Amino acid sequence: MLTPTRFMQLDYSLLAVTSHVISCLLERQESSLEELLRYAHLSSKEIREADILLAITFLYATGKVEVDILRASISLVKKND
């Protein structure tokens, strides 16, 4: 779910989970799926691997992250100024 409904907690919305993924990547430059999940668990133990995968997919579709399949890592796309 992109945004929460009145019956859903904000902590589990795609936007909230995506913010955790971005924060982790800003701190570490590059992370694995497991590291992103551990980072998200600092704020909520209810966030699941599927939630992280949806956030990565959203960021990838919008061109904000790169996924290195060989190294199994995710990193933010560098801006070319």
N, C-alpha and C positions, 0 to 999 in steps of 0.2 A: 504494500500500500504506500503510495507516494506521500500522502499526508494523512494524518489520523482522522478517524471519524469520532463522533462523540462517545462511542463505545470502546475505543481503542486508546491505549496509553501512547503518549507522544514518544516515549523511549523506544518503541518498536517500529516507528514509521521509517520509511526509506530515507527521508531527509535526515532524521536523527542519526541513523546508523551510518549514512554517508558522511556526516560531519565527523564521526569518530574515525572513519577510514582516512579522511583528509587530514585530520589532526595527527594521526599516527605517521602518515607519510611525510608530513611537514617536519616532524621531529626526527624521523629516521632515514629520510630520503628514499628508502626502499624497504619493503617488508614482504614476508611470506603470508599466506592465508592464515596460518596458525598464529603468527605474531599479531596480525590485525584482529583476530578473534580474542586473543589475550588482552590486547589494548582495550577493546570494546567492553570486555568483561569487567574492567576497572570501574565502569559506570553502571553496568547492569548485567547481571548473570543470566538474564533471560534472553539476551541476544544470541542467536544461533548462527552456525556456519552458513546456512542458507540465506540469512539476512545479510551477512557480509558479502556473499556472492552476488546478491541482487544489487548491493551498493557498488561493487566493483563493476558489474555489468553496466549500470547506469553511468558511472564515471567514464568507462571505456567508450560507450556509445556517444557520449558528449565530447569525447576527445581530450579528457582531462588526465587519464592515466594510460600507461603502457604496461603491457603484460609480457614478461619474458618467460616463455614456456620452458625453455631449456634450464633456466635457473630457478624456475617456479617462484618468481618474484614480481611484485607490483610496484611501480614508481610513478610519481607525478610527471606529466609531460613538461619539459622545459620550454619556457617562452623564448621565442626568437625576437628580441627587441632590435 
